[in-house]
Amino acid sequence: MSAISITLLNHASYIWRSGDTTFLFDPWYEGTCFRGGWGLRYDNPEAFDQARDCTHLWISHFHGDHLHLPTLRRIAAQSPNMQVLANVSANFDMRPALEKAGFKKIQALFERRTVSMAPGITLTRYPATGIDNMLVLRAGGLTTLNLNDCNLPRQALINLVKKIGPIDVLLLNFNHAYKLLDPIAPDVMKEALKKRFLTILDAVRPKNVIPFASMHYYRAPASQNQNASMLSSVDLANLDKRVLPLGFGDEAIFNPGQETVIRKKIPALVERSFDEKIHTEPASWEELMAAANQFCTLLKKNFFGITFWLPPLKIRVTDHQRTIRFDATKGIRESTDNSHHIAAHSQALMEWFAKPFGTDAFFVGADFEIIGKDTNPLKKLILAGDLIDNGLSLKHLALMVLTLKGLPFLWNRREEITALLINRQFAVGNRT
């Protein structure tokens, strides 16, 4: 049985090796993502060179810190023969995005189908919720589970692991990754994150754990205070002896029945200084109102006009010092009311209302301020927008049913759906 090795490169990206087969995961090595809302905590100038000779690439999902087009374009240019595995589901297809990045050798990877990649090496993709995915890699008698950003109920994880079998190496994220809508002290948030992390470990019961996919910082001025409530991988090392606190450039080597070997990068990378997002392209009031109306029309189309469950959201546009009353049922208008739910720059709002995956980028990029105590209108509007972004609106679901794609979609998420129905609990531990 041959050894496997895992080398962390940056954020959610690492290289998995077994013999001559090398998988590259979710590369984001430069610049920002979520329209400038996130930056990388570390610069790893060697990452592109380390990725150059990988034989395969897998991107877990569409979020910009995983599918980072500027990074992917550089990798496609330097490694034209890299085999790319593109997730395809009833609600999305990653092949067009990867073709846009410049990759030529693209193979569709469907849900819950085991694929042989080389003698003795197989992989299986398991979907979660809308666009998230986990990957099981087996080689040399060892099983690696890349859980990534999948947020599943505890019982769903337990049931999935029963199907997968014992996990030798678990890789998972450990920080919050979006705007925190309710006030919470940094220390309280850190404890909630630790509790969630341990809950996942209790459900999966892996032999080794590598925390990753959480090395970002918030650049938007309204959300930079959230950086104080984020954990480091060192914080987790004291929680459980199975945790391997790898830094970027470090390598862990696993041999069945032997002690894990860790090779540290020397010198270790140093955390970079945080910069701030600056808005450079303000929108006119007329452009902004037109985009808001366009988004309102999109909501009505995707939910067949059933928008009564979306309360009006009052948005203070900071650069115009004017207020939008976003009412999906009665329409968009300017408000003279002095009470507001949120405040944001016109550029951030244009990116929300008018661009693909706008709601996701707005929420995760965290480029807005919470003003009012009532966050319910914002939460519901974000939910509606996310359902559209994830291909799960009423319109999308109806099309799935009519085209007979709906049943496989639900069946492939059976552990998650069953746990939701039985426990009425969406997330692992406290949702963060």
Residue pairs with C-beta under 8 A, 6 or more apart in sequence:
1 140
1 141
1 142
1 255
1 256
2 18
2 19
2 120
2 139
2 140
3 18
3 140
3 253
3 254
3 255
4 16
4 17
4 18
4 139
4 140
4 142
4 144
4 169
4 253
4 254
5 15
5 16
5 17
5 251
5 252
5 253
5 254
6 14
6 15
6 16
6 17
6 144
6 169
6 171
6 210
6 246
6 251
6 252
6 254
7 14
7 15
7 17
7 50
7 249
7 250
7 251
7 252
8 14
8 210
8 212
8 246
8 247
8 248
8 249
8 250
9 15
9 27
9 29
9 44
9 47
9 50
9 51
9 248
9 249
10 27
10 28
10 29
10 40
10 42
10 44
10 47
10 215
10 248
11 26
11 28
11 40
11 65
11 212
11 213
11 214
11 215
11 216
12 25
12 26
12 28
12 60
12 65
12 66
12 148
12 149
12 173
12 212
12 213
13 24
13 25
13 26
13 27
13 28
13 29
13 47
13 51
14 25
14 171
14 210
14 212
15 22
15 23
15 24
15 25
15 50
15 51
15 54
16 22
16 23
16 25
16 137
16 144
17 23
18 118
18 120
18 121
18 139
18 140
19 118
19 121
19 139
20 55
20 118
21 55
21 56
21 117
21 118
21 121
21 139
22 53
22 54
22 55
22 56
23 54
23 55
23 56
23 57
23 58
23 137
24 51
24 54
24 56
24 57
24 58
24 75
24 82
25 57
25 58
25 59
25 60
25 146
26 58
26 59
26 60
26 65
26 66
26 67
26 148
26 213
27 47
27 51
27 57
27 68
27 71
27 72
27 75
28 40
28 64
28 65
28 66
28 68
28 71
29 40
29 44
29 47
29 48
29 51
29 68
29 71
29 74
30 40
30 70
30 71
30 74
31 68
31 70
31 71
32 38
32 39
32 219
32 277
33 63
33 64
33 65
33 68
34 63
34 64
34 65
34 361
34 364
34 365
34 366
35 348
35 351
35 355
35 361
35 365
35 367
36 219
36 220
36 277
36 365
36 367
37 218
37 219
37 220
37 223
37 277
37 361
37 364
37 365
37 366
37 367
38 64
38 65
38 216
38 217
38 218
38 219
38 364
38 365
39 216
39 217
39 219
39 272
39 274
39 275
40 215
40 216
40 217
40 272
41 215
41 216
41 217
41 271
41 272
42 215
42 248
42 269
42 270
42 271
42 272
43 269
43 272
44 248
44 249
44 269
46 249
47 248
48 74
48 75
48 78
51 75
51 79
52 75
52 78
52 79
53 79
54 79
54 82
55 82
55 83
56 82
56 83
56 84
56 85
56 117
57 75
57 82
57 83
57 84
57 85
57 103
58 84
58 85
58 109
58 123
58 135
59 66
59 67
59 72
59 84
59 86
59 87
59 94
59 98
60 66
60 87
60 132
60 133
60 134
60 135
60 146
60 148
60 149
61 67
61 87
61 131
61 132
61 133
61 148
61 149
62 92
62 94
62 97
62 131
62 357
63 131
63 149
63 360
63 364
64 361
65 177
65 213
65 216
66 148
66 149
67 94
67 97
69 97
69 100
69 101
72 98
72 101
72 102
72 103
73 101
73 102
75 82
76 82
76 101
76 102
76 103
76 104
77 102
80 104
81 105
82 103
82 105
83 105
83 107
84 98
84 103
84 105
84 106
84 107
85 107
85 109
85 115
85 123
86 93
86 94
86 95
86 98
86 106
86 107
86 108
86 109
87 93
87 94
87 109
87 125
87 133
88 94
88 95
88 108
88 109
88 110
89 110
89 111
89 127
89 409
90 391
90 400
90 405
90 406
90 408
90 409
91 130
91 131
91 390
91 391
91 392
91 396
91 400
91 409
92 131
92 390
92 391
95 106
95 108
98 106
99 106
109 115
109 123
109 125
110 125
111 125
111 126
111 127
111 408
111 412
112 124
112 125
112 126
112 127
112 412
113 124
113 125
114 122
114 123
114 124
115 122
115 123
115 124
116 122
117 123
120 139
120 140
121 137
121 138
121 139
122 137
122 138
122 139
123 135
123 136
123 137
123 138
124 135
124 136
124 164
125 133
125 134
125 135
125 136
126 133
126 134
126 135
126 136
126 160
126 412
127 133
127 412
127 413
128 134
128 150
128 151
128 152
128 413
128 416
129 150
129 151
129 152
129 390
129 413
129 416
130 386
130 387
130 390
130 391
130 392
131 390
131 391
132 148
132 149
132 150
132 151
133 148
133 150
134 145
134 146
134 147
134 148
134 150
135 145
135 146
135 148
136 143
136 144
136 145
136 146
136 164
137 143
137 144
137 146
138 144
140 255
140 256
141 256
142 168
142 169
142 254
142 256
143 164
143 165
143 166
143 167
143 168
143 169
144 167
144 168
144 169
144 170
144 171
145 164
145 167
145 169
145 170
145 171
145 204
145 206
146 171
147 170
147 171
147 172
147 173
147 200
147 204
148 171
148 172
148 173
148 213
149 173
149 177
149 213
151 426
151 427
151 428
151 431
152 160
152 415
152 416
152 419
152 427
152 428
153 416
153 419
153 420
153 423
153 425
153 426
153 427
153 428
154 199
154 200
154 202
154 203
154 419
154 425
154 428
154 429
155 203
155 415
155 418
155 419
155 422
155 423
156 415
156 416
156 418
156 419
156 420
157 200
157 203
157 204
157 428
158 203
159 415
159 418
159 419
160 415
161 167
161 203
161 204
161 205
163 415
166 205
166 207
167 204
167 205
167 206
167 207
168 206
168 207
168 208
168 254
169 206
169 207
169 208
169 209
169 210
169 252
169 254
170 201
170 204
170 206
170 208
170 209
170 210
171 209
171 210
171 211
171 212
171 213
172 197
172 200
172 209
172 210
172 211
172 212
172 213
173 211
173 212
173 213
173 214
174 193
174 196
174 197
174 211
174 213
174 214
174 231
174 233
174 236
175 193
175 214
175 216
175 230
175 231
176 189
176 193
176 226
176 229
176 230
176 432
177 214
177 216
177 364
178 363
178 364
178 366
179 223
179 226
179 363
179 364
179 366
179 368
179 370
180 189
180 223
180 226
180 229
181 370
181 375
181 378
181 379
182 375
184 192
184 229
185 229
186 228
186 229
187 229
189 229
189 432
190 229
190 230
190 231
190 235
192 429
192 430
192 432
193 229
193 230
193 231
193 432
194 231
194 235
194 236
194 239
195 429
195 430
196 427
196 428
196 429
196 430
196 432
197 211
197 236
197 239
198 239
198 240
198 429
199 428
199 429
200 428
200 429
201 209
201 240
201 242
203 428
206 242
207 242
208 242
208 244
208 252
208 254
208 260
209 240
209 242
209 243
209 244
210 243
210 244
210 246
210 252
211 233
211 236
211 243
211 245
212 233
212 246
214 230
214 231
214 233
215 248
217 224
217 227
217 230
217 274
218 224
218 226
218 227
218 366
219 274
219 275
219 276
219 277
220 276
220 277
220 348
220 365
220 366
220 367
220 368
221 276
221 277
222 343
222 344
222 366
222 367
222 368
222 369
223 366
223 367
223 368
224 274
224 276
226 366
227 274
233 243
233 245
233 246
233 247
234 245
236 243
236 245
237 243
237 245
244 252
244 260
244 262
246 252
246 262
247 264
247 265
247 268
247 269
248 265
248 269
249 265
249 268
249 269
250 262
250 263
250 264
250 265
251 262
251 263
252 260
252 261
252 262
252 263
253 260
253 261
253 262
253 263
254 260
255 261
277 367
279 319
279 345
279 346
279 347
279 348
280 347
281 347
282 319
282 345
282 346
282 347
283 291
283 346
283 347
283 349
283 350
284 346
285 317
285 320
285 322
285 346
287 346
287 350
288 317
288 320
288 324
288 346
288 349
288 350
288 353
289 324
289 332
289 334
291 349
291 350
291 353
291 354
292 324
292 326
292 332
292 349
292 353
293 331
293 332
294 353
294 354
295 352
295 353
295 354
295 358
295 385
296 326
296 328
296 331
296 332
298 388
299 307
299 310
299 328
299 384
299 385
299 388
300 307
300 328
301 395
302 384
302 387
302 388
302 393
302 394
302 395
302 396
303 384
303 393
303 394
303 395
304 394
304 395
306 394
307 328
307 329
307 384
308 329
309 380
310 328
310 329
310 377
310 380
310 381
310 384
311 376
311 377
311 380
312 325
312 326
312 327
312 330
312 377
313 325
313 326
313 327
313 341
313 342
313 377
313 378
313 381
314 323
314 324
314 325
314 326
314 335
314 337
314 339
314 340
314 341
314 342
314 372
314 377
315 323
315 324
315 326
315 340
315 341
315 342
315 343
315 344
315 349
316 322
316 323
316 340
316 342
316 343
316 344
316 371
317 323
317 324
317 343
317 344
317 345
317 346
317 349
318 343
318 344
318 345
318 346
319 345
319 346
320 346
322 334
323 334
323 335
323 336
323 337
323 340
324 332
324 333
324 334
324 335
324 349
325 332
325 333
325 334
325 335
325 337
326 332
326 381
327 333
328 381
328 384
339 372
340 371
340 372
341 370
341 371
341 372
341 374
341 375
341 377
341 378
342 368
342 369
342 370
342 371
342 372
342 378
343 368
343 369
343 371
344 352
344 367
344 368
344 369
345 367
348 362
348 365
348 367
348 368
349 362
351 358
351 361
351 362
352 358
352 359
352 361
352 362
352 385
355 361
356 389
357 389
358 385
358 389
359 381
359 382
359 384
359 385
359 386
359 388
359 389
360 385
360 386
360 389
362 368
362 382
362 385
363 382
363 386
370 378
384 393
387 393
387 396
388 396
397 406
399 405
400 406
400 409
410 417
419 425
420 426
